[in-house]
Amino acid sequence: MNEVIYQARRDLFDTLNVPVTKADIRILKWKQRLRLAAWEGMLKSLLVFKRMLDVILSLMALILLSPMFLAVSLLIILTDGRPVIYLQKRVGLYGQEFRFYKFRSMYRDADELKEKLMAQNESADGVIFKMKRDPRVMDIGRFIRRFSIDETPPVLQRSDRRSFHCRTAAAVAE
């Protein structure tokens, strides 16, 4: 957050034609000091506002999507039992690890089956495992993947500081 404020301070100083160093702040006129303080206060309040907006919108999304979450959860439980949520560690901004939650779209023993299916990998480079009709994916899993319903739980993560600046395509931590 301080980096954003310091960058804004530099931009303001460039606009006012004032030297950038902290020592030179002392020689500013009182009007310029007042402008600088107002500018920094405005930036901090915008960051707080953005954070509040993220939390409020996440709560609204949770309320609106809870019937769908319940239906998908019940279908997963009826198909293959618990757990409903798949937890994966990912690496986000500045190398911070965070937990990434998804609805489980594969059977519980999918990791063991993957070892047996490695010979049928359709990925050219072999870095990822890809199959058109992967037997590890449940029928409900195909449906929630097709409509990206499995990706909806990260909406709830907007309240988690570690994943605040992370994207869905963050690298998988192993």
N, C-alpha and C positions, 0 to 999 in steps of 0.2 A: 504494500500500500504506500509506503514511503517513497518507493521508486516513482510511482505515478505522480505523487505530489512534487517531488524534486524535478521531474521532467516538466511539469506544468509551471513550476517556479522559473525554470530556465527559459521556457517559452515566454512567460510574462516579462522576464528581464530583457529578453531580446526585443520584445515589443516596445518596452519603455526605454530602450537603449541604456540599460544599467548593467554594471559588472555583475557577474554571477556568484562570486565567492561569498561565503558566509561572513567574512570579515568586512566586506563592502556593504553588507546590509545595514551596519551601524551608521553609515554615512547617508543613507536614504533620507529623503524628506519625510515628514510625518504623513503626508498624503500618500506617498508611495508605500510607506509601511502599512498604512491602513488598507490600501488596495491589495497588497500582498497577503495580509491576514485574511481579508474577505475572500480572496481567490482560493487560499488553502482551505478555509472553512467550507466553502462551497464544494470543493472537490471531495472533502471528507464526507459531507452530507450526501453527496451523490452516491458514493460507495455504500454508505449505510442504507440509502433508499433502495439501491439495486439489490442488496442482500435481503432486505425486508420483502421486496417484491418477489424474489425467488422463493422465499419460504411461504409466503401467502399463496402464490400460484401453485406450489407443490401441494399444499394442503387442499386447495380447491380441486386439483386434479385427483388427489387421493379420494376425496368424497365422491366425485363424479364417476371415477373408474372403479370404485369398490365393488359394485355388483359384477362387473366383468372379472375382476380379480377373484371374487368368490367362485364364480362359475368355472373359470379356468382351474382354480385350485381343486375344486371338487372333481373335475374331469381327470386331472392328473392323479389324484388319490385313487379314484375308481379304476384307472388304467394300470397303475404300477405302484401305488402306495406312496408313502412319504419318503423323502422330503419333497416339498413342492417347489422350493426355491433352490436354485443352483448357485453356489458361491464360488467366485473366481477372484484370485488376486491379480490386479493389473497395475501397471506402472504409469503414473500420470506426469503432470508438469513437474519439472525439477527432480525427476526420479523418485518421487514419493509413491509408495505403494498404497493402494486403497482396495477395498472390497467392492466387487462388482456383482450385483444380484441380477439373476434372470429366472424366469419360470423354467423349470426343468422340462426339456423337450425330448430327452433321451431316456432310455431305460437305466435303472440304477447300476447295472453291471457294464455300462458302455465303455469304461476304460479298459476292462479286461478283454472285451470283444474287439477293441481297436487293435490290440496286439495280433489277434488272429486274422484280422482283415487287412493288415498292412500290405499284403501281396496284391490286393485289389485296389490299391490307391490310384485314383484317376488324376491326381495332380502331377503335372509334368516335372516340376522341380523337386518334388518330394518334401518340401518345407512344411506344407500343410497337408492334412488328410482330407480328401474329398472323394465322395461317391454320390452318383446321381440318386440311387435308391438305397440309402444307408439303412441297413437293418437295425441299427442301434436307435433310430429315431422312432418314437411312438406315433400313432396315427394323430392323436391330439397335438403332438409336437410338430408334425408337418403343417397342421392348420395354423397353430400360433406362430410358426416361423413365416408362413406365407403372408400373413397379415401383420407381422412384426409385433405381435402381442407379447412375445417372450421378452421383448426389450422394454416393456413398460415399467417394471420395478425401479429402474434407475431414476425415474421421475422423483421418487421419494428421496433419492440421495442428494438432492439439491440442498438439503439441510446439513449435509456432511461436509465439513471444511476441507478435508483432504481431497475430495473428488470435485470440489467447487470449480476448479479450472480445467478439469479433465474432459476428454471427449470419449465417445463410445469406442472409437478405434484405438484406444490406448493399448500399449503392448502388454502381452500376458506375462505376468511374473511367474517364473518357475522355481 
